[in-house]
Amino acid sequence: MPHDDSVNIGFLFGDLLRAMKKSYQSHVKFSKLTFNQAKVLIHIAQSEGARQIELAERLDIQPITLARVLDQLQQQGLIERRVAPNDRRAYLLYLTSKANTELDDIHQAIQKVNKTALGNLSEQATHDFIETIRKMKSNLTQSF
């Protein structure tokens, strides 16, 4: 297959991400959570007890930006911050039981978006696509 040097993969992924974000938002119309709040909530669920600074690094956002999102999630009763036992200046992040309902809704919306985005791709094409993205990410993260 010929390689088209005029294609900017980054722009295509950016466009894809924006389209997926809009689709996600249409599936969670009645949720109180923004896309970014949902993303943070998912990451906390994947690594409960993580420090705020670790989560900011993982999400590639400024700590102050994350702090605002965490404030919003805490006000909604979805997360709690606990002082780190070995560092009173650091906070560890945990979900509350109330977060489980929101996470279920988020995961259902993600499944719908994925199904729509992947459309009529075969199971093998879907698998290959996901593996290709993972390899691209690995290539890029190993380059710096």
BELNORTA-V373804 format. One record per residue. N is the residue number from 1. RES is the residue in one letter. SS is DSSP state (@ for helix, = for strand, . for the rest). PSI is psi in whole degrees, 0 to 359 (NA if undefined). D_CENTER is the distance of its C-alpha to the mean C-alpha in whole Angstrom. Layout:
# BELNORTA-V373804
n->N res->RES ss->SS psi->PSI d_center->D_CENTER
n->N res->RES ss->SS psi->PSI d_center->D_CENTER
This chain:
# BELNORTA-V373804
n->1 res->M ss->. psi->128 d_center->33
n->2 res->P ss->. psi->150 d_center->33
n->3 res->H ss->. psi->125 d_center->31
n->4 res->D ss->. psi->104 d_center->30
n->5 res->D ss->. psi->347 d_center->30
n->6 res->S ss->. psi->350 d_center->29
n->7 res->V ss->. psi->127 d_center->26
n->8 res->N ss->. psi->104 d_center->23
n->9 res->I ss->@ psi->321 d_center->20
n->10 res->G ss->@ psi->317 d_center->18
n->11 res->F ss->@ psi->318 d_center->19
n->12 res->L ss->@ psi->316 d_center->19
n->13 res->F ss->@ psi->322 d_center->15
n->14 res->G ss->@ psi->315 d_center->14
n->15 res->D ss->@ psi->319 d_center->16
n->16 res->L ss->@ psi->316 d_center->14
n->17 res->L ss->@ psi->316 d_center->11
n->18 res->R ss->@ psi->318 d_center->13
n->19 res->A ss->@ psi->319 d_center->15
n->20 res->M ss->@ psi->322 d_center->12
n->21 res->K ss->@ psi->316 d_center->11
n->22 res->K ss->@ psi->318 d_center->14
n->23 res->S ss->@ psi->316 d_center->15
n->24 res->Y ss->@ psi->312 d_center->12
n->25 res->Q ss->@ psi->329 d_center->13
n->26 res->S ss->@ psi->336 d_center->17
n->27 res->H ss->@ psi->346 d_center->16
n->28 res->V ss->. psi->41 d_center->15
n->29 res->K ss->. psi->326 d_center->18
n->30 res->F ss->. psi->2 d_center->19
n->31 res->S ss->. psi->149 d_center->16
n->32 res->K ss->. psi->352 d_center->17
n->33 res->L ss->. psi->139 d_center->13
n->34 res->T ss->. psi->169 d_center->12
n->35 res->F ss->@ psi->314 d_center->8
n->36 res->N ss->@ psi->322 d_center->8
n->37 res->Q ss->@ psi->318 d_center->9
n->38 res->A ss->@ psi->318 d_center->7
n->39 res->K ss->@ psi->316 d_center->4
n->40 res->V ss->@ psi->318 d_center->6
n->41 res->L ss->@ psi->317 d_center->8
n->42 res->I ss->@ psi->316 d_center->6
n->43 res->H ss->@ psi->324 d_center->6
n->44 res->I ss->@ psi->318 d_center->10
n->45 res->A ss->@ psi->326 d_center->11
n->46 res->Q ss->@ psi->341 d_center->10
n->47 res->S ss->. psi->60 d_center->13
n->48 res->E ss->. psi->142 d_center->15
n->49 res->G ss->. psi->1 d_center->17
n->50 res->A ss->. psi->153 d_center->15
n->51 res->R ss->= psi->152 d_center->17
n->52 res->Q ss->@ psi->316 d_center->15
n->53 res->I ss->@ psi->323 d_center->16
n->54 res->E ss->@ psi->319 d_center->15
n->55 res->L ss->@ psi->319 d_center->11
n->56 res->A ss->@ psi->318 d_center->12
n->57 res->E ss->@ psi->316 d_center->13
n->58 res->R ss->@ psi->321 d_center->10
n->59 res->L ss->@ psi->353 d_center->8
n->60 res->D ss->. psi->48 d_center->11
n->61 res->I ss->. psi->159 d_center->12
n->62 res->Q ss->. psi->142 d_center->15
n->63 res->P ss->@ psi->324 d_center->16
n->64 res->I ss->@ psi->325 d_center->18
n->65 res->T ss->@ psi->315 d_center->15
n->66 res->L ss->@ psi->319 d_center->13
n->67 res->A ss->@ psi->321 d_center->16
n->68 res->R ss->@ psi->316 d_center->16
n->69 res->V ss->@ psi->318 d_center->13
n->70 res->L ss->@ psi->321 d_center->14
n->71 res->D ss->@ psi->316 d_center->18
n->72 res->Q ss->@ psi->316 d_center->17
n->73 res->L ss->@ psi->323 d_center->15
n->74 res->Q ss->@ psi->321 d_center->18
n->75 res->Q ss->@ psi->330 d_center->20
n->76 res->Q ss->. psi->358 d_center->19
n->77 res->G ss->. psi->24 d_center->20
n->78 res->L ss->. psi->336 d_center->16
n->79 res->I ss->= psi->164 d_center->16
n->80 res->E ss->= psi->146 d_center->19
n->81 res->R ss->= psi->132 d_center->20
n->82 res->R ss->= psi->138 d_center->22
n->83 res->V ss->= psi->133 d_center->24
n->84 res->A ss->= psi->134 d_center->24
n->85 res->P ss->. psi->330 d_center->28
n->86 res->N ss->. psi->4 d_center->29
n->87 res->D ss->= psi->101 d_center->27
n->88 res->R ss->= psi->343 d_center->28
n->89 res->R ss->= psi->343 d_center->26
n->90 res->A ss->= psi->147 d_center->23
n->91 res->Y ss->= psi->141 d_center->21
n->92 res->L ss->= psi->145 d_center->19
n->93 res->L ss->= psi->132 d_center->16
n->94 res->Y ss->= psi->150 d_center->16
n->95 res->L ss->= psi->153 d_center->16
n->96 res->T ss->. psi->169 d_center->19
n->97 res->S ss->. psi->331 d_center->20
n->98 res->K ss->. psi->334 d_center->19
n->99 res->A ss->@ psi->335 d_center->15
n->100 res->N ss->@ psi->318 d_center->16
n->101 res->T ss->@ psi->315 d_center->17
n->102 res->E ss->@ psi->317 d_center->14
n->103 res->L ss->@ psi->322 d_center->12
n->104 res->D ss->@ psi->315 d_center->14
n->105 res->D ss->@ psi->318 d_center->14
n->106 res->I ss->@ psi->313 d_center->10
n->107 res->H ss->@ psi->322 d_center->11
n->108 res->Q ss->@ psi->317 d_center->14
n->109 res->A ss->@ psi->318 d_center->13
n->110 res->I ss->@ psi->317 d_center->10
n->111 res->Q ss->@ psi->319 d_center->14
n->112 res->K ss->@ psi->317 d_center->16
n->113 res->V ss->@ psi->315 d_center->14
n->114 res->N ss->@ psi->316 d_center->14
n->115 res->K ss->@ psi->317 d_center->17
n->116 res->T ss->@ psi->314 d_center->18
n->117 res->A ss->@ psi->319 d_center->16
n->118 res->L ss->@ psi->343 d_center->18
n->119 res->G ss->. psi->238 d_center->21
n->120 res->N ss->. psi->22 d_center->24
n->121 res->L ss->. psi->143 d_center->23
n->122 res->S ss->. psi->166 d_center->25
n->123 res->E ss->@ psi->320 d_center->23
n->124 res->Q ss->@ psi->317 d_center->24
n->125 res->A ss->@ psi->320 d_center->23
n->126 res->T ss->@ psi->313 d_center->20
n->127 res->H ss->@ psi->312 d_center->20
n->128 res->D ss->@ psi->319 d_center->21
n->129 res->F ss->@ psi->312 d_center->19
n->130 res->I ss->@ psi->317 d_center->16
n->131 res->E ss->@ psi->323 d_center->18
n->132 res->T ss->@ psi->316 d_center->19
n->133 res->I ss->@ psi->316 d_center->15
n->134 res->R ss->@ psi->318 d_center->15
n->135 res->K ss->@ psi->319 d_center->19
n->136 res->M ss->@ psi->317 d_center->18
n->137 res->K ss->@ psi->314 d_center->15
n->138 res->S ss->@ psi->316 d_center->18
n->139 res->N ss->@ psi->315 d_center->20
n->140 res->L ss->@ psi->320 d_center->19
n->141 res->T ss->@ psi->335 d_center->18
n->142 res->Q ss->@ psi->347 d_center->21
n->143 res->S ss->. psi->354 d_center->23
n->144 res->F ss->. psi->NA d_center->22
